[in-house]
Amino acid sequence: MGFNMKDMGKMMKQMQQVQADMAQAQEALKTELVEARAGGVVTAVFNGHGDIQSIEIAPEAVDPNDVEMLQDLILSVVREGQAKAQALAEERLGRIAGQLNVPGLPGF
């Protein structure tokens, strides 16, 4: 099955639309938020780009005799928040990429 100029024109229009949709989704990810919690005392909020927007630490989490525990909790919420933000971005952008239909290429 051949690939003709009509298919090429369709593909170019599709690619331009997908590119515009991707740019719009990337912009929207700046304002979409995910939250991660650890131990019920540390909460971090990230945007869809994985940037930390806020971090809250409950007063009872601050124990001068166990700073290491607080450090572990913070590290845990940062890792979880980044993973959630990445999953959100992959889901949003993957949905758009799935719209791309290239004739003659399997798997699209």
C-alpha positions as CSV (number, residue, x, y, z in Angstrom):
1,M,0.0,0.0,0.0
2,G,1.6,3.3,-1.1
3,F,1.9,6.6,0.6
4,N,0.6,9.4,-1.7
5,M,0.6,13.2,-1.5
6,K,-3.0,13.3,-0.3
7,D,-1.9,11.2,2.7
8,M,1.1,13.4,3.2
9,G,-1.1,16.5,3.3
10,K,-3.4,14.8,5.8
11,M,-0.5,13.7,8.0
12,M,1.0,17.2,8.0
13,K,-2.3,18.8,9.1
14,Q,-2.7,16.1,11.8
15,M,0.9,16.7,13.0
16,Q,0.3,20.5,13.2
17,Q,-2.9,19.9,15.2
18,V,-1.2,17.5,17.5
19,Q,1.7,20.0,18.0
20,A,-0.8,22.8,18.8
21,D,-2.7,20.4,21.2
22,M,0.6,19.4,22.9
23,A,1.6,23.0,23.4
24,Q,-1.8,23.7,24.9
25,A,-1.6,20.7,27.2
26,Q,1.9,21.7,28.3
27,E,0.6,25.1,29.2
28,A,-2.3,23.6,31.1
29,L,0.0,21.3,33.1
30,K,1.5,24.4,34.7
31,T,-1.8,24.9,36.6
32,E,-2.8,21.3,37.2
33,L,-1.8,20.2,40.7
34,V,-1.0,16.9,42.4
35,E,-0.5,16.3,46.1
36,A,1.7,13.9,48.0
37,R,1.5,13.1,51.7
38,A,3.8,11.3,54.1
39,G,3.1,10.2,57.6
40,G,0.0,12.5,57.7
41,V,2.4,15.3,58.7
42,V,4.1,16.4,55.5
43,T,2.3,17.4,52.4
44,A,3.8,18.7,49.1
45,V,1.9,20.1,46.1
46,F,3.4,20.0,42.6
47,N,2.2,21.3,39.3
48,G,2.0,19.0,36.2
49,H,5.6,19.9,35.3
50,G,6.9,18.5,38.6
51,D,7.6,21.9,40.1
52,I,7.0,22.1,43.9
53,Q,4.2,24.7,44.5
54,S,4.1,24.3,48.3
55,I,5.2,22.1,51.2
56,E,3.5,21.9,54.6
57,I,4.9,20.4,57.7
58,A,2.7,19.8,60.7
59,P,4.3,21.1,64.0
60,E,4.2,17.6,65.5
61,A,6.6,16.4,62.7
62,V,9.3,18.7,64.0
63,D,11.2,16.7,66.6
64,P,14.7,18.1,67.3
65,N,15.8,14.7,68.5
66,D,14.7,13.0,65.2
67,V,15.5,15.4,62.4
68,E,16.3,12.4,60.2
69,M,12.7,11.2,60.3
70,L,11.5,14.6,59.0
71,Q,14.1,14.6,56.3
72,D,12.9,11.1,55.2
73,L,9.3,12.3,55.2
74,I,10.1,15.3,53.0
75,L,12.1,13.2,50.6
76,S,9.3,10.8,50.4
77,V,6.7,13.4,49.5
78,V,9.0,15.0,47.0
79,R,9.6,11.7,45.2
80,E,5.9,10.8,45.3
81,G,4.8,14.2,44.1
82,Q,7.3,14.2,41.2
83,A,6.1,10.7,40.2
84,K,2.5,11.8,40.3
85,A,3.2,14.9,38.2
86,Q,5.1,12.8,35.7
87,A,2.2,10.3,35.5
88,L,-0.3,13.2,35.0
89,A,1.9,14.7,32.2
90,E,2.3,11.3,30.5
91,E,-1.5,10.7,30.6
92,R,-2.3,14.2,29.3
93,L,0.3,14.2,26.6
94,G,-0.1,10.5,25.7
95,R,-3.8,11.1,25.0
96,I,-2.9,13.8,22.5
97,A,-0.1,11.8,20.9
98,G,-2.6,8.9,20.5
99,Q,-4.6,11.2,18.1
100,L,-1.8,11.0,15.6
101,N,-2.8,8.6,12.8
102,V,0.0,8.1,10.3
103,P,-1.2,6.0,7.3
104,G,1.0,3.0,6.5
105,L,2.7,3.0,9.9
106,P,1.7,0.1,12.2
107,G,1.0,0.9,15.8
108,F,-0.4,4.4,15.2
